[in-house]
Amino acid sequence: MKLVRLGLRARFILFVLAGVGLVSGTMALAAFWETRNMSREAALDKVRCNVQLQAEKLSRSLNRVAQKPLDMAVALEVVPPQTEEDAFRLIEGFLKTPPMVYGMAVAYPPYTFRLGLRFFAPYVHWEGGGLRRVNLDSPSYNYPLQDWYLVTALTDKPVWSEPYYDEGGANAVMTTISVPVRKGKILLAVATADVVLENLGREVSLLAAEAGGWAFVVSRAGTFLAAPEEEWVMRETVFSLAEALKRPDLRKLGRAMVAGESGLESIKDWRDGSDAWLAYCPVGGAGWSFGAVVSENRIKAPAVALAKQQGFHAILGLAAMIGVVLLLVITLTKPLKRLAAGVRRVAAGDLSTRVEGVPPGDELGQLAADFNRMVDDLNHYVDELTHTTAAKERIESELDLARQIQESILPNTYPAYPGRKEFDVFGRTHPARQVGGDFYDYFLVDDDHLGLVVGDVSGKGVPSALFMTVARTLVKNAAVHYLDPARVLDETNRQIVPENDMCMFVTLFYGVYQISTGRLTYSTAGHPAPLLRRAGGQVAPLPQTGGMALGVYPEPDLGTGMVEIGLGDLLMIYTDGLDEAIDPDTVMFGLDRTLEWLAQIQDAPGPELLESLMARHKEFTRTAEQFDDLTLLFLRRRA
Amino acid sequence: MGTRRLYLLKFASSGRWRVAALACLCLVLLAFPAEAARKVRLRLLWVHQAQFAGYYLAQNKGLYAAKGLEVEIIPGGPGIIPLDDLTSGEVDFAVGWLAAGMEARSKGQPIFHLAQVTQQSGMILVAFADSGIRTVADLHGKRVGLWDNYLALAPQALFQNAGIRVRSIHQSLTMSAFLNRAVDAASAMTYNEYHRLYQFGVNWDELVVIDLAKQGLNFPEDALFCREDAWKDRPEVCRAFVEASLEGLRLAFDDPSLALDSVMRRINEANLASNRSHQSWMLDRLRDLVIPADKSRSMGCLDPRDYERVEGELLRNGLTYSPLPREDWVREAWRREK
């Protein structure tokens, strides 16, 4: 996988934003969590208080209703009505005073109101704006057996009935408060007040809407008296719903509610299954319970709003942050980009490049100034290099010319004397540089005498070449006047020494070969002794004649040697560039290898011999650089 | 209490209505051609509830109509004595308890037993566990809520067998007296009030149950009755009615959801304080009471041993005065004729 290396800007922005985002995000989260919990607690507290308040309000209004039959009981005890009419009037009086109830009744135990009258239960209720009187004395109704009478009579305390539907009367769901009327231990009557539950339902649903949820009221037995679903009222209890919905938790809550406890529980709203909170509180007096269900979302709402606001601010802040970072990065990277562009241009060869617009004073300014100075230096250097190169080229071409001249002044035709079959002569020089200090020469002194010269000027290059030219000319000149080789070299030395300010010197071999006899007279002024290969294959260097190299001392003490060269003998004159050459391991070629080679050669023309030796030589030195001029001269006597 | 006296009063007052009802019936028979649906009225034992789901489905699903009957179902309730309404001619058929039928018959009411719908007793007495009541004997001198008339026959037999006296308190449609601890024990049906208490937040373990069936008083309850003359004049109508009713009951057990729909519709129309989960419980319990434990027996049959047991208990406790031969008045209308 290839990693994409992001640009400096992108990386910078990324890192800064990640860092800032992480820190501020963590802080914001912590702060949000804290405030969320606080706002949640506050919201739950509000729900709890609200439910408590509503339960108390409801309790107060119920107690006011309950007070009516209680007051009526007092009146019945103190001033018992004597006639049926009195009883009805008494009830009407109470019914007309607030708070409003649907109807009120007084039920007497059988045969207690008046002699001979079994049932008497005057009941007055509102109907169409007026009051309607009913006597509940029907034998089939048999009120002493009705709950509202019987339970109150048996328990001797006020009882709120479970909700019931008042068929034919209010045609509405009602509940009745029944209170016993007693004189001492004797039950005088049961007084009741009927409350239509519709109003309660309306009130409760209004409250619930305010609280952002739904509310309900259940009776002492858990029956719904007011509920968001109208069909729950009277028909369902908390427990029947729990059973139908298979919610044991609801049953447990219901038992807490009917037991008169208050609480706040996290539940699943059994109407829509969402997360919600149920707060419940007893309604004092009636033994009822008021409950409110508020959805978790509603509880969370302030925290969510806060989160949204904080999120919005965070995004704004982050955007501003991005702006600032971008600005910073741009001011930092713009000079860098310019520098990079400058470097690219220079690399492409544009040395007129200058980096402009980087304000001086900081590290980047310094870098730009350094860069510009570097380009200036580079320009300067390149100029110099151009000049030097031009000069070098000129010198080289001149040297090349000099080499050609040097080569041309040495005899280089073969065969050298096509008319003379008695001998074969061939020479060649390999300068270490363009021009060298080695030289060779051969010339006919007269018809029977051949002069042979091989010289090696100290040093290399142009000075040696010039000196060599002088030495060669002097030798040739002297050879014309004298036959004795030592005399020729003495003369040459005499010419060189006085004008040799440079203290250069030259080793020289000069021999005079008598063609007719094969006698060679020679002198070796500091030069290696030539090698002679007899026709039989014996190889030996010529004896040294003694004497110093020319150009140093006025009297070099030169001697003359003489040797007879037989038919087929081969004379090889060489310079120390041959035996002193080294291979890459600095082992010298040496004289032994030359002698070996010389011993095994066949009769061959001069150039071929030379090529053979040079090949052997090259094979030895291989890659080692040639550091000295090398010159070879062959002479073979023929019939 | 004055249960029996009240009953006799009713009986005495119903005599002249019997004549009128017969006249009406004759008029009806004359007025309508034979092919037209025969209109009959059924008095239920109690208010609308799942106990009567079979009759509702027989009506709704056209089972009655298929047999040429147009049945008007009239709910009962506290203070209503279906067998008296039957005798008076107000209705043609009535749902009543076997023991009640026996008592009425022994008192001379001209009624015939057509089918025994429930095979066992569903009646129990309940008390709060914290009241200290554990056995029947514990009820001595206690206030016990009892329903009107024949619905109290079995408990009264129970008290007599146990040799105790209780303070009998009239029990209404609701369990309010019991819940308010106005009584120490109350009557309850396993399929109704017992579960109502649970739906009022009373846990099962907070109740002590005295099961009458386990006290040797396993009185089969719901039975279908008609008047003697109706059976004699039009036995095929009685048979058709019983067959369709039992068929409706089978349908209700097969499709409880359908049955509960029909039950709840009537409950809502009547503004009764009940709910579907309660009716569902009732239908489940009713199934246990209706389907005979002995698989070889059909729905609607009356086990002679049950008959003898009820007859014996009533006699022994002086609730009836003379033996009541089964063949005198039990007609197996549920049995398909060849």
Contacts between the chains, C-beta under 8 A, distances in Angstrom:
chain1	res1	chain2	res2	distance
A	140	B	79	5.5
A	141	B	79	7.7
A	142	B	79	6.5
A	144	B	170	8.0
A	145	B	78	7.7
A	145	B	170	4.3
A	145	B	172	6.4
A	146	B	172	6.5
A	147	B	172	5.3
A	147	B	174	5.6
A	147	B	176	4.4
A	147	B	177	6.7
A	150	B	169	7.4
A	150	B	170	6.5
A	150	B	172	7.2
A	150	B	177	6.3
A	150	B	182	7.1
A	151	B	176	5.4
A	151	B	177	5.0
A	151	B	180	5.1
A	151	B	182	4.7
A	154	B	143	7.4
A	154	B	169	7.0
A	154	B	177	6.6
A	154	B	180	8.0
A	154	B	182	3.6
A	154	B	183	7.2
A	155	B	180	5.4
A	155	B	181	7.0
A	155	B	182	4.9
A	159	B	176	7.9
A	159	B	180	6.0
A	161	B	176	6.8
A	162	B	174	6.4
A	162	B	176	6.1
A	162	B	273	7.1
A	163	B	273	6.9
A	164	B	273	6.4
A	165	B	271	3.6
A	165	B	272	7.6
A	165	B	273	7.3
A	167	B	271	6.6
A	173	B	271	7.9
A	220	B	179	7.6
A	221	B	179	5.7
A	221	B	200	3.9
A	221	B	201	6.5
A	222	B	199	7.6
A	222	B	200	5.9
A	222	B	201	4.7
A	223	B	200	7.4
A	223	B	273	7.3
A	231	B	268	7.4
A	234	B	271	7.9
A	234	B	273	4.7
A	235	B	267	7.8
A	235	B	272	7.7
A	235	B	273	5.7
A	235	B	274	6.1
A	235	B	275	4.8
A	236	B	275	4.8
A	237	B	199	5.0
A	237	B	200	6.0
A	237	B	201	7.0
A	237	B	275	7.9
A	238	B	201	7.2
A	239	B	198	6.7
A	239	B	199	4.7
A	239	B	200	6.6
A	239	B	201	5.0
A	240	B	199	4.3
A	240	B	275	4.8
A	240	B	277	5.1
A	240	B	278	6.1
A	241	B	277	7.9
A	243	B	198	7.6
A	243	B	199	6.7
A	243	B	277	4.7
A	243	B	281	8.0
A	244	B	275	7.3
A	244	B	276	6.6
A	244	B	277	3.8
A	251	B	201	7.4
A	254	B	201	5.5
A	255	B	201	5.2
A	255	B	203	7.8
A	258	B	201	5.0
